[in-house]
Amino acid sequence: MIQKHLIYPEKVRRVPKQFSWLDHRLVRDHYIERCSHPALALYLFLVTVGDQQGLSYYSDRALCARLSMDSVVLMQARKELVRAKLIAYRKPFCQVLSLEPLKNGLM
């Protein structure tokens, strides 16, 4: 059995206080507009399969198969999500991160 550990324990995701499982700040704070379709598909998959702390450890091969992506597109999508501070990645783990509040209207 694989032993899991958080990449950023201080940024464990929490279910938002709203009716949706996905945080509305994805739209309200324009995260969704800054990400490509492959990145958003990867994010949705990771949100769906992550454990209570947002951790998952699907292999690149499995992600490519599930999302119908090649490895180059997958790596680019993952880099986008890391840059947007939506996920953290340290092989073999992905951690969906909590969304940080905007400061001065800027991300």
C-alpha positions in Angstrom: 0.0 0.0 0.0 1.3 3.4 -0.9 2.0 5.8 1.9 0.5 9.2 1.2 1.8 12.6 2.5 0.6 16.1 1.8 2.7 18.3 -0.3 1.3 21.5 1.3 -0.5 20.6 4.5 -1.3 24.2 5.2 -3.4 24.3 2.0 -5.7 21.3 2.4 -8.9 21.9 0.4 -12.1 22.3 2.2 -15.6 22.0 0.8 -16.8 25.6 0.2 -19.7 27.1 2.1 -22.0 27.0 -0.9 -24.2 24.6 -2.9 -21.5 23.5 -5.3 -18.7 21.0 -4.8 -16.4 23.2 -6.9 -15.4 26.5 -5.4 -17.2 29.4 -7.1 -14.0 31.4 -7.0 -12.9 29.3 -10.0 -15.3 31.5 -12.0 -15.6 34.6 -9.8 -11.9 35.1 -9.5 -11.3 34.2 -13.2 -9.2 31.0 -12.7 -11.2 29.3 -15.3 -10.4 31.9 -17.9 -6.7 31.5 -17.4 -6.6 27.8 -18.0 -6.8 25.7 -21.2 -9.4 23.1 -21.8 -7.0 20.3 -21.1 -5.9 21.9 -17.8 -9.5 22.3 -16.7 -10.3 18.7 -17.7 -7.3 17.6 -15.6 -8.4 19.8 -12.7 -12.0 18.3 -12.8 -10.6 14.8 -12.8 -8.2 15.5 -9.9 -11.0 17.2 -7.8 -13.2 14.1 -8.5 -10.7 11.4 -7.6 -8.8 13.2 -4.8 -9.2 12.0 -1.3 -10.5 14.2 1.6 -7.3 16.2 1.6 -7.2 16.6 -2.2 -4.5 14.0 -2.8 -4.4 11.6 -5.7 -1.7 9.5 -7.3 -2.9 8.4 -10.7 0.1 7.6 -13.0 0.6 9.8 -16.1 -0.2 6.8 -18.2 -3.6 6.4 -16.5 -4.3 10.1 -16.7 -3.5 10.2 -20.4 -5.8 7.2 -21.0 -8.7 8.6 -18.8 -8.5 12.1 -20.3 -7.6 11.1 -23.9 -4.5 13.2 -23.8 -0.9 12.5 -24.9 1.9 12.9 -22.3 3.0 16.4 -23.7 -0.5 17.8 -23.3 -0.8 16.3 -19.8 2.5 17.8 -18.7 1.5 21.2 -20.1 -1.9 21.0 -18.4 -0.4 20.1 -15.1 2.2 23.0 -15.3 -0.7 25.4 -16.0 -2.5 24.2 -12.9 0.6 24.5 -10.8 1.2 28.0 -12.1 -2.4 29.0 -11.4 -1.9 27.6 -7.8 -4.8 25.2 -8.3 -2.7 22.1 -7.6 0.7 21.1 -6.3 2.6 18.3 -7.9 5.4 16.2 -6.5 5.6 12.8 -8.3 3.7 10.6 -7.7 1.2 12.9 -5.9 -1.1 15.7 -7.0 -2.8 17.8 -4.4 -5.8 20.0 -5.2 -5.2 23.2 -3.3 -7.5 25.5 -1.5 -8.1 28.7 -3.4 -6.4 31.7 -1.9 -8.5 34.9 -1.4 -7.7 37.6 -3.8 -5.5 40.5 -2.5 -6.2 43.9 -4.0 -8.3 42.3 -6.7 -5.3 40.5 -8.1 -4.5 36.8 -8.3 
